[in-house]
Amino acid sequence: MEDADRKIRKTEEKAGTKLPLVLCEKILLRLDVKALSRFKCVCNGWHDLISSSRFIRRHLDLSIADPEQNHHRVFLIFPLTTIDYRYFGFHVERKYCNKIIDKPLRYPREMSPFYLEIIGSCDGLICLLSGVKDKSIIIWNPSSQELVTSPLPFNHADLGFYWFGRDCMSDGYKLLVSSHRKYHKIYELSPYEGLYDWRKHKDEVIRPTRAFEKRGTYFNGNVYWPCLQNRHIVVSYNLSNAEVRGVPAPDIIRGNASFTLGVFDGSLCAICKPYKNFEIWTMKECSLGQYYWTNLIQLEGFEANSNMLRPLGALRNGDLIVDVDQKTLQRYYFNGNTPRIVKTHNVNHGMLSDAITYVESLVSPIDSIQFGPQQLRMTNEAHGCAR
């Protein structure tokens, strides 16, 4: 940040006048959210530039595409922490990592430290389920500390599976949650005439199922969940037409064995442990609406008592960041087929932790997700300044 300040001052001194706004924008686009929040206070012009939707979108696109992954982070609950991707690499010394890149977060007052579930993340926004008795949906930007909350549209005891992300067709955010009693019913939170509201799927869409992972995986316009019905299936929800389908899981998954889903090498994949090692199976389409699974690779070296592996992201060289049994974050080296524990979750008092990847951004949940006044409660704790 000091280097950025010095660079701007030197450039202004050389020019003899203030930098043109176009040049300021090119410089500011390469800074992190914390620095940009400070630089909003420089002048009205910079405040308006950094706050504009165009700048926010360009900054997000550059952050996602950054080959160095400088803005990519892992969000961890219990303890509430954000971890820089560089923590998982060799090019930064571990002592430096522990001090700088592993950063504790404070709980907003709307968030219960005793009960948190991660629903999903998108564009720097993290969607959480919080509360012990009266659970609520929280959509939070941990970089700017802005958040919005909304109550669940049904009794929290009936909560099934869920997903949060962006619908490419409508270019808006969507939140899916299911309630389950006799059947699963899917509720969708999506924009309608500028305001976000809940809509219930008309049909009782899914018979009783056990979801091995409540958090859905997005791939190619659909959201998928790994489930057990009479057999292992992958439940899919089409974001454009709300069609729900069941796709058979790989035949190698039998009994009560669990499995998870992820996106690997441009395909939807299932990660299971039928024998000694974890295996990645990819789903392929052989004809319209018909799918088959192929074995891609075995992941060796994990502890024998490990049961569930969730892929969180990939490093520049293709190595995986994985969450093992919601207890440890590990990096899997494909060159050598070995995992290495990078961080152990805090699992005191029997609480399992959870993790998800996100990109630091300026996207405001308050500006992006506007609820009707009857269900909205919002908080803005941004690190800004009065104008």
C-alpha positions as CSV (number, residue, x, y, z in Angstrom):
1,M,0.0,0.0,0.0
2,E,2.9,2.4,0.8
3,D,4.4,1.5,-2.5
4,A,1.1,2.4,-4.2
5,D,1.0,5.8,-2.4
6,R,4.6,6.6,-3.3
7,K,4.0,5.6,-6.9
8,I,1.0,8.0,-7.2
9,R,2.9,10.9,-5.5
10,K,5.9,10.5,-7.8
11,T,3.7,10.4,-10.9
12,E,1.9,13.5,-9.8
13,E,5.2,15.4,-9.1
14,K,6.5,14.5,-12.5
15,A,3.3,15.7,-14.2
16,G,3.2,18.9,-12.2
17,T,-0.6,18.6,-12.0
18,K,-3.1,16.0,-10.9
19,L,-3.1,12.8,-12.8
20,P,-5.9,12.4,-15.4
21,L,-8.6,10.2,-14.0
22,V,-8.0,7.6,-16.7
23,L,-4.5,7.0,-15.4
24,C,-5.6,7.1,-11.8
25,E,-8.1,4.3,-12.7
26,K,-5.4,2.1,-14.2
27,I,-3.4,2.4,-11.0
28,L,-6.3,2.0,-8.6
29,L,-7.6,-1.1,-10.4
30,R,-4.5,-3.0,-9.3
31,L,-4.8,-2.2,-5.6
32,D,-6.5,-4.4,-2.9
33,V,-9.8,-3.6,-1.3
34,K,-8.3,-2.3,1.9
35,A,-6.2,0.3,0.0
36,L,-9.1,1.3,-2.2
37,S,-11.3,1.9,0.9
38,R,-8.7,4.3,2.2
39,F,-8.2,6.1,-1.1
40,K,-12.0,6.8,-1.3
41,C,-11.1,9.6,1.2
42,V,-8.6,11.3,-1.0
43,C,-11.2,13.4,-2.9
44,N,-14.7,13.3,-4.3
45,G,-13.5,12.3,-7.7
46,W,-11.7,9.2,-6.4
47,H,-14.6,8.4,-4.2
48,D,-17.0,8.5,-7.1
49,L,-14.6,6.5,-9.3
50,I,-14.0,3.7,-6.8
51,S,-17.7,3.5,-5.9
52,S,-18.9,3.3,-9.5
53,S,-20.4,0.0,-10.8
54,R,-18.0,0.1,-13.8
55,F,-14.9,0.3,-11.6
56,I,-16.2,-2.4,-9.2
57,R,-16.9,-4.8,-12.1
58,R,-13.5,-4.2,-13.7
59,H,-11.7,-4.6,-10.4
60,L,-13.5,-7.9,-9.8
61,D,-12.7,-9.2,-13.3
62,L,-9.0,-8.3,-12.9
63,S,-8.9,-9.9,-9.5
64,I,-10.4,-13.2,-10.7
65,A,-8.1,-13.3,-13.8
66,D,-5.0,-12.3,-11.8
67,P,-2.4,-15.1,-12.7
68,E,-0.7,-14.5,-9.3
69,Q,-4.0,-15.1,-7.5
70,N,-3.1,-12.2,-5.2
71,H,-6.8,-11.6,-4.3
72,H,-7.9,-15.2,-3.9
73,R,-8.5,-16.3,-0.4
74,V,-10.0,-19.2,1.7
75,F,-12.7,-18.3,4.1
76,L,-12.8,-20.5,7.2
77,I,-15.2,-20.7,10.2
78,F,-14.3,-21.9,13.7
79,P,-12.2,-19.9,13.9
80,L,-13.5,-17.1,11.6
81,T,-10.4,-16.6,9.4
82,T,-9.4,-15.6,5.9
83,I,-6.3,-17.2,4.4
84,D,-4.3,-15.9,1.4
85,Y,-3.8,-18.4,-1.4
86,R,0.0,-17.7,-1.0
87,Y,-0.2,-19.6,2.3
88,F,-0.4,-22.8,0.3
89,G,2.6,-22.1,-1.9
90,F,6.3,-22.5,-1.4
91,H,7.4,-19.1,-2.6
92,V,6.5,-17.4,0.7
93,E,8.2,-18.3,4.0
94,R,6.0,-20.0,6.6
95,K,6.8,-17.4,9.3
96,Y,5.8,-14.6,7.0
97,C,2.6,-16.5,6.1
98,N,1.6,-17.0,9.7
99,K,1.9,-13.3,10.5
100,I,0.5,-11.7,7.4
101,I,-1.6,-14.1,5.3
102,D,-3.6,-16.0,8.0
103,K,-5.9,-13.2,9.1
104,P,-8.6,-13.6,11.9
105,L,-11.9,-11.8,11.2
106,R,-14.3,-10.3,13.8
107,Y,-17.9,-11.4,13.9
108,P,-20.5,-8.9,12.8
109,R,-23.1,-8.4,15.5
110,E,-25.7,-10.0,13.2
111,M,-23.7,-13.2,13.0
112,S,-23.8,-15.9,15.7
113,P,-20.4,-17.3,16.6
114,F,-22.1,-20.5,17.9
115,Y,-23.8,-21.6,14.7
116,L,-22.6,-20.9,11.1
117,E,-23.0,-22.7,7.9
118,I,-21.5,-21.6,4.6
119,I,-24.1,-21.6,1.8
120,G,-21.8,-20.4,-1.0
121,S,-19.7,-17.6,-2.3
122,C,-19.7,-15.5,-5.5
123,D,-18.0,-12.2,-6.6
124,G,-16.5,-11.7,-3.1
125,L,-19.8,-12.2,-1.4
126,I,-20.2,-15.1,1.1
127,C,-23.6,-16.4,1.9
128,L,-24.0,-17.8,5.4
129,L,-26.7,-19.4,7.6
130,S,-26.5,-18.1,11.1
131,G,-28.3,-18.4,14.4
132,V,-29.1,-21.0,17.1
133,K,-32.9,-20.8,17.3
134,D,-34.0,-18.2,14.7
135,K,-31.7,-18.8,11.8
136,S,-31.3,-16.1,9.1
137,I,-29.5,-15.7,5.8
138,I,-26.5,-13.4,5.8
139,I,-24.9,-12.2,2.6
140,W,-21.5,-10.7,3.6
141,N,-18.5,-9.1,2.0
142,P,-15.7,-9.8,4.5
143,S,-13.4,-7.4,2.6
144,S,-15.7,-4.4,3.1
145,Q,-17.7,-5.7,6.1
146,E,-21.0,-4.9,4.4
147,L,-23.8,-7.3,4.8
148,V,-27.6,-7.8,4.3
149,T,-29.8,-10.4,6.1
150,S,-33.1,-12.1,5.4
151,P,-35.1,-14.6,7.3
152,L,-35.7,-18.1,5.9
153,P,-39.0,-18.6,4.1
154,F,-39.8,-21.6,6.2
155,N,-39.1,-23.2,9.6
156,H,-35.3,-23.6,10.0
157,A,-35.8,-27.2,11.3
158,D,-36.9,-28.2,7.8
159,L,-33.7,-26.9,6.0
160,G,-32.3,-29.3,3.5
161,F,-29.6,-28.3,0.9
162,Y,-28.7,-24.9,-0.6
163,W,-26.6,-22.9,-3.0
164,F,-25.7,-19.3,-3.6
165,G,-24.2,-17.8,-6.8
166,R,-24.8,-15.8,-10.0
167,D,-27.2,-16.8,-12.7
168,C,-25.5,-16.1,-16.0
169,M,-28.8,-15.8,-17.9
170,S,-30.3,-13.1,-15.7
171,D,-27.0,-11.7,-14.6
172,G,-28.3,-11.6,-11.0
173,Y,-27.6,-13.5,-7.8
174,K,-29.6,-16.5,-6.8
175,L,-30.0,-18.3,-3.6
176,L,-31.6,-21.8,-3.5
177,V,-32.7,-23.5,-0.3
178,S,-34.8,-26.6,0.2
179,S,-37.2,-27.5,2.9
180,H,-37.8,-31.2,3.6
181,R,-40.6,-33.0,5.3
182,K,-42.5,-35.5,3.2
183,Y,-40.8,-34.1,0.1
184,H,-38.0,-31.6,-0.6
185,K,-39.3,-28.2,-1.9
186,I,-36.9,-25.8,-3.4
187,Y,-37.2,-22.0,-2.7
188,E,-35.4,-19.5,-4.9
189,L,-34.4,-16.1,-3.9
190,S,-33.9,-14.1,-7.1
191,P,-34.5,-10.6,-8.5
192,Y,-38.0,-9.6,-9.8
193,E,-38.6,-6.0,-11.0
194,G,-35.4,-4.9,-9.3
195,L,-36.2,-6.4,-5.8
196,Y,-35.2,-9.8,-4.5
197,D,-38.0,-12.0,-3.3
198,W,-38.6,-15.7,-2.4
199,R,-40.4,-18.0,-4.8
200,K,-41.4,-21.6,-4.1
201,H,-41.0,-24.3,-6.7
202,K,-44.6,-25.3,-7.5
203,D,-44.0,-29.1,-7.4
204,E,-42.9,-31.3,-4.5
205,V,-39.8,-32.0,-6.5
206,I,-37.7,-34.5,-4.6
207,R,-38.5,-37.5,-2.5
208,P,-36.8,-37.8,0.9
209,T,-33.0,-37.9,0.3
210,R,-29.9,-37.8,2.3
211,A,-27.6,-35.0,1.1
212,F,-23.9,-35.9,1.6
213,E,-23.1,-32.3,1.1
214,K,-25.7,-29.5,1.6
215,R,-23.8,-26.9,-0.4
216,G,-24.4,-27.2,-4.1
217,T,-21.9,-27.2,-7.0
218,Y,-22.5,-25.0,-10.0
219,F,-21.6,-26.3,-13.5
220,N,-22.8,-25.2,-16.9
221,G,-26.1,-23.6,-15.8
222,N,-27.1,-26.3,-13.3
223,V,-26.6,-26.7,-9.6
224,Y,-25.7,-30.3,-8.3
225,W,-25.9,-32.0,-4.9
226,P,-24.6,-35.5,-4.0
227,C,-27.5,-37.5,-2.5
228,L,-28.6,-40.9,-1.4
229,Q,-32.1,-42.0,-2.2
230,N,-32.7,-45.7,-3.0
231,R,-29.3,-45.4,-4.6
232,H,-26.5,-42.8,-4.9
233,I,-27.7,-40.0,-7.2
234,V,-26.7,-36.5,-8.2
235,V,-29.6,-34.1,-7.9
236,S,-29.5,-31.3,-10.5
237,Y,-31.4,-28.0,-10.6
238,N,-31.5,-26.0,-13.8
239,L,-31.3,-22.2,-13.0
240,S,-33.0,-21.1,-16.2
241,N,-36.2,-23.3,-16.1
242,A,-36.1,-24.7,-12.5
243,E,-36.2,-28.3,-13.8
244,V,-35.1,-30.8,-11.2
245,R,-33.5,-34.1,-12.3
246,G,-31.7,-37.1,-10.8
247,V,-28.5,-38.4,-12.4
248,P,-27.1,-41.8,-11.3
249,A,-23.8,-41.5,-9.4
250,P,-20.8,-43.6,-10.4
251,D,-21.6,-47.3,-9.9
252,I,-18.5,-47.8,-7.8
253,I,-20.1,-45.8,-4.9
254,R,-22.1,-48.4,-2.9
255,G,-23.8,-48.9,0.4
256,N,-23.7,-45.8,2.7
257,A,-20.5,-44.5,1.3
258,S,-20.4,-40.7,0.9
259,F,-19.2,-38.7,-2.0
260,T,-18.7,-35.0,-2.9
261,L,-18.8,-33.0,-6.1
262,G,-16.5,-30.4,-7.7
263,V,-15.4,-29.0,-11.0
264,F,-12.1,-30.4,-12.3
265,D,-10.5,-30.1,-15.7
266,G,-13.6,-28.5,-17.2
267,S,-16.0,-31.2,-16.1
268,L,-18.3,-32.0,-13.2
269,C,-16.6,-34.6,-11.0
270,A,-17.4,-36.9,-8.1
271,I,-14.9,-37.5,-5.4
272,C,-15.3,-40.8,-3.5
273,K,-13.3,-43.4,-1.6
274,P,-14.5,-46.8,-2.7
275,Y,-11.3,-48.6,-1.5
276,K,-8.0,-47.4,-0.1
277,N,-7.6,-44.1,-2.0
278,F,-9.9,-41.2,-3.0
279,E,-10.9,-41.3,-6.7
280,I,-12.0,-38.5,-9.1
281,W,-14.7,-39.5,-11.6
282,T,-15.9,-37.1,-14.3
283,M,-19.3,-36.9,-15.8
284,K,-19.7,-37.0,-19.5
285,E,-22.8,-36.6,-21.7
286,C,-23.2,-39.4,-24.3
287,S,-26.5,-38.2,-25.7
288,L,-29.2,-35.7,-25.0
289,G,-30.0,-36.0,-21.3
290,Q,-27.9,-39.2,-20.9
291,Y,-24.7,-39.2,-18.9
292,Y,-21.9,-41.6,-17.9
293,W,-18.9,-41.5,-15.5
294,T,-15.3,-42.2,-16.2
295,N,-12.4,-42.7,-13.7
296,L,-10.0,-39.8,-14.1
297,I,-7.4,-40.2,-11.3
298,Q,-6.6,-41.6,-7.9
299,L,-5.6,-39.3,-5.1
300,E,-3.1,-41.2,-3.0
301,G,-1.5,-40.5,0.4
302,F,-4.4,-39.3,2.5
303,E,-4.8,-40.8,6.0
304,A,-6.6,-44.1,6.0
305,N,-9.4,-42.8,8.3
306,S,-10.2,-39.9,6.0
307,N,-13.7,-40.2,4.7
308,M,-14.7,-37.0,2.8
309,L,-12.6,-34.8,0.6
310,R,-14.0,-31.5,-0.7
311,P,-12.1,-29.6,-3.4
312,L,-11.9,-25.9,-2.7
313,G,-9.8,-24.5,-5.5
314,A,-6.7,-24.9,-7.6
315,L,-3.3,-23.2,-7.5
316,R,-1.6,-21.8,-10.6
317,N,0.3,-25.1,-11.3
318,G,-2.9,-27.2,-11.0
319,D,-2.4,-28.5,-7.5
320,L,-5.6,-28.8,-5.5
321,I,-6.6,-27.1,-2.2
322,V,-8.9,-29.5,-0.4
323,D,-10.8,-29.7,2.8
324,V,-10.5,-33.1,4.4
325,D,-13.3,-34.2,6.8
326,Q,-13.9,-30.5,7.7
327,K,-10.8,-30.9,9.9
328,T,-7.8,-29.9,7.8
329,L,-6.9,-27.8,4.8
330,Q,-4.5,-29.7,2.6
331,R,-2.6,-29.1,-0.7
332,Y,-2.5,-32.1,-3.0
333,Y,0.6,-32.3,-5.2
334,F,-0.1,-34.0,-8.5
335,N,3.7,-34.1,-9.1
336,G,4.4,-36.9,-6.6
337,N,0.8,-37.7,-5.7
338,T,1.1,-36.6,-2.1
339,P,-1.0,-34.3,0.2
340,R,0.4,-31.9,2.8
341,I,-1.6,-30.4,5.7
342,V,-1.5,-26.7,5.5
343,K,-3.9,-25.7,8.3
344,T,-5.9,-27.6,10.9
345,H,-9.3,-26.3,11.8
346,N,-10.3,-25.5,15.3
347,V,-12.5,-28.5,16.2
348,N,-12.8,-27.9,19.9
349,H,-16.0,-28.7,21.7
350,G,-16.9,-31.2,18.9
351,M,-17.6,-28.5,16.3
352,L,-16.6,-29.2,12.7
353,S,-15.4,-26.3,10.7
354,D,-16.1,-25.4,7.1
355,A,-14.3,-23.6,4.3
356,I,-14.8,-22.0,0.9
357,T,-12.8,-20.0,-1.5
358,Y,-13.6,-16.4,-2.6
359,V,-12.0,-13.4,-4.3
360,E,-11.7,-10.1,-2.5
361,S,-13.9,-7.5,-4.1
362,L,-15.7,-4.2,-3.8
363,V,-19.1,-5.7,-4.6
364,S,-21.6,-4.3,-2.1
365,P,-24.4,-6.7,-1.0
366,I,-26.4,-3.7,0.0
367,D,-26.3,-2.2,-3.5
368,S,-26.5,-5.6,-5.4
369,I,-29.2,-7.4,-3.4
370,Q,-32.1,-5.2,-2.6
371,F,-34.9,-6.9,-0.6
372,G,-38.4,-5.7,0.0
373,P,-38.7,-3.5,3.1
374,Q,-40.7,-6.2,5.1
375,Q,-37.8,-8.6,5.2
376,L,-34.7,-6.5,4.9
377,R,-32.2,-5.7,7.7
378,M,-28.9,-4.3,6.5
379,T,-25.7,-3.2,8.1
380,N,-22.9,-1.2,6.6
381,E,-19.7,-1.4,8.6
382,A,-17.5,-0.4,5.7
383,H,-14.0,1.0,6.4
384,G,-14.9,4.3,4.7
385,C,-15.1,8.0,5.7
386,A,-17.6,10.7,5.8
387,R,-17.7,13.0,2.8
